[in-house]
């Protein structure tokens, strides 16, 4: 069984993320969505909420699972027996960062390979940053996030005292 790990903060999960998951599923039998605790980014949603939202988004995809992690990605992937990391590329700026991270991961583990996917044109501009800004100002996000998550995103955000 070919497995891949798709890591990120998923703060929150977007249609762009789902696009990359679907592309990865065209090559891999199973995709693990690994949500990084990553407090250095100061996420809008806590780790439990991000896992909940991602789980809602993939609930109809039995060959995708969501897990949280708080360690080096290569170590986490190795602990799961996974040697392929999936990453998404929207723009040249993504490429520079992702290339650097891919090389860093390769330097830490010779068995890890990174595979890059581009989202479809309709999702190329979608980012969690854009979604977070819209959430703060009660903007429309239905076209940017999985429909299974929209209600919960607003409930979680506005019930946390923000």
C-alpha positions in Angstrom: 0.0 0.0 0.0 1.5 3.4 -1.0 1.0 6.0 1.6 1.8 9.7 1.7 1.7 12.4 4.3 0.4 15.9 3.7 1.4 18.2 6.5 0.6 21.7 7.4 -1.2 23.9 9.9 -4.5 23.7 8.1 -5.7 26.9 9.8 -8.4 26.2 8.6 -8.5 23.5 5.9 -9.5 25.0 2.5 -10.7 23.8 -0.9 -7.1 24.3 -2.0 -6.0 21.7 0.6 -8.7 19.4 -0.5 -7.6 19.8 -4.1 -4.1 18.6 -3.1 -5.5 15.7 -1.1 -7.5 14.6 -4.1 -4.5 14.9 -6.4 -2.4 12.8 -4.0 -5.2 10.2 -3.9 -4.7 9.7 -7.7 -1.2 8.3 -6.9 -1.4 7.0 -3.3 -3.6 4.5 -1.7 -3.8 6.4 1.6 -3.1 10.0 2.5 -2.4 11.1 6.1 -3.3 14.7 6.7 -0.8 15.6 9.5 -1.8 18.8 11.3 1.2 20.5 13.0 0.7 22.1 16.4 3.0 24.8 15.2 2.5 27.5 17.9 5.2 29.7 16.2 2.6 30.6 13.5 0.0 31.6 16.2 -2.9 29.8 14.6 -6.4 31.2 14.7 -7.8 27.8 15.6 -6.4 25.5 18.3 -5.1 22.1 17.3 -8.3 20.3 18.4 -10.4 22.6 16.3 -8.2 22.2 13.2 -8.3 18.4 13.6 -12.1 18.5 13.9 -12.5 20.7 10.8 -10.1 18.6 8.7 -11.9 15.5 9.9 -15.3 16.9 8.8 -13.8 17.8 5.4 -12.5 14.3 4.7 -15.3 12.3 6.3 -16.4 10.8 3.0 -12.8 9.8 2.1 -12.1 6.5 3.8 -8.5 6.4 2.5 -7.6 9.7 4.2 -7.0 10.1 7.9 -6.3 13.2 10.0 -3.7 13.2 12.8 -2.0 15.9 14.9 1.7 16.0 15.4 4.3 18.1 17.3 7.7 16.9 16.1 9.9 16.9 13.0 7.8 15.9 10.0 10.4 13.3 8.8 10.5 11.6 12.2 6.7 11.6 12.3 6.4 10.2 8.7 9.0 7.5 9.5 7.1 6.5 12.7 4.1 5.8 10.4 6.2 4.0 7.8 5.6 6.7 5.2 8.4 7.9 2.9 6.5 10.3 0.7 5.6 13.9 1.7 3.0 15.7 -0.4 3.1 19.5 -0.7 1.1 22.0 -2.7 2.5 24.8 -4.8 0.4 27.9 -5.8 3.0 30.4 -6.8 6.7 30.9 -7.3 7.0 32.1 -3.7 5.6 28.8 -2.5 8.2 27.0 -4.7 11.2 28.7 -3.1 10.0 27.9 0.4 8.9 24.3 -0.4 12.1 23.5 -2.3 14.1 24.6 0.8 12.0 22.5 3.1 12.2 19.5 0.7 16.0 19.7 0.8 16.0 20.1 4.5 13.8 17.0 4.9 16.0 15.0 2.5 19.1 16.0 4.5 17.4 14.6 7.7 16.2 11.4 6.1 17.5 9.8 2.9 14.3 7.7 2.6 12.0 10.7 2.5 10.8 12.0 -0.9 8.7 15.1 -1.5 6.2 15.3 -4.2 4.7 18.7 -5.3 1.2 19.2 -6.7 -0.3 22.3 -8.1 -4.0 23.0 -7.3 -6.5 23.6 -10.1 -6.7 27.1 -11.4 -9.9 27.8 -9.4 -8.1 27.0 -6.2 -4.7 28.6 -7.0 -5.5 31.8 -5.0 -7.1 30.0 -2.0 -5.0 30.2 1.2 -5.8 29.8 4.9 -4.6 33.4 5.3 -7.3 34.7 3.0 -9.9 32.6 4.7 -8.8 33.8 8.2 -9.1 37.4 7.1 -12.6 36.8 5.8 -13.6 35.0 9.0 -12.5 37.9 11.1 -14.8 40.3 9.2 -17.6 37.8 8.8 -17.0 37.6 5.0 -18.2 34.9 2.7 -16.0 31.8 2.8 -18.4 29.1 1.4 -16.5 29.1 -1.9 -13.1 28.7 -0.3 -13.6 25.9 2.3 -15.2 22.5 2.3 -19.0 22.8 2.7 -18.9 20.4 5.6 -16.8 22.9 7.6 -18.3 26.3 7.0 -20.8 26.3 9.9 -18.3 24.9 12.3 -15.6 27.4 11.3 -17.8 30.3 12.3 -19.1 28.6 15.4 -15.7 27.8 16.7 -14.2 31.2 15.9 -17.1 33.3 17.4 -17.6 31.0 20.5 -14.0 31.3 21.6 -14.4 34.9 22.8 -12.9 36.7 19.8 
